[in-house]
Amino acid sequence: MDAASLRAAQAPLKEKYKTDPASARQTLHARGEVDFATTSIRLDVPHADRPAGLHRATGGSGDFRCSGEMLLEALVGCAGTTLASVATVMGLAIERAVVRAEGDLDWRGTLGVDKTAPVGFTAVRLVLEVKSSEPQEKLDKLLALTERYCVVLQTIAQKPTLGATLVRT
């Protein structure tokens, strides 16, 4: 895609977001089901073989995976694996567990339509759906430990020092 094509794809979206700011707000989702036998999680990723690219809401064709969705998938993957590991160590009987993440964002920030609009997620919610006959106190402990030891969740929560470098090759 050249610059003219990208501008042409984004122009109607930018105009729409300027005149209807609410249309620029969207919630992205990710989901997976925990496999306790292998201490893993199977993510619902319909197009896992596609490369990352622009989301439709920013002028993308829909042929690529959005990096925001991939971030939520990483959170679901990490939380699901951590949940399975913690439940196993605690000796909990869990019949089924589904992990969902959703994140709210405003595409106006990403597209530079409104300099006051944030770029990136403004809220992320992680939901662990657990089917179990274990006492609530044990499930509360499972949640607390999953939160504590989930690398992706803690990385987001801790706001690590970040840096970016462009290297000419």
C-alpha positions, 0 to 999 in steps of 0.5 A, a space after each residue: 500500500 502506498 501513501 495515497 492509498 493509505 490516506 484514501 482508506 483512512 480519510 472517510 474513517 477520520 471524517 466519521 470519527 471527527 463528526 461522530 466521536 462515539 463511533 471511534 470507540 471500540 472494544 476488542 476481545 480475546 478468548 481461550 479455554 484452559 486445558 488442565 491436562 497440559 497446563 495450557 490454553 487454546 486461544 480462539 484465534 480465527 486467523 492465527 496464520 495471518 500477519 499483523 497489520 492495520 485494523 479495519 477501524 484504522 484503514 486496514 483491509 481486514 486481512 491482517 491481525 490487529 496488534 491490539 487483539 494480539 496483546 489481549 490474546 497474549 494476556 488470555 494466554 498467560 492468564 490461562 496458563 497461569 490459572 492452570 498451573 496455580 490450580 494444579 499446584 493448589 490441587 483444585 478440581 476445576 471442571 472447565 475454565 474459560 479466560 476472556 479479555 477485552 480492551 476499550 480504545 478510541 481510534 481517534 488517538 491512533 489516527 491522530 484525529 484528536 490529539 487529546 484522545 488516548 492512543 492505546 487501551 484505556 481499560 482492559 478487563 480480564 474475566 476468568 470463568 471457572 466451573 468448579 465445586 471448590 469453596 469460594 475461598 479457594 477460588 478467590 485465592 486462585 484468582 489472586 495467585 493467577 493475577 500475581 503470577 501472570 507475567 503479561 498482566 503484571 507487565 501491563 500493571 507495572 508500567 515498565 520502563 520502555 524504550 524504542 530505538 531505530 537502527 539504520 542497517 
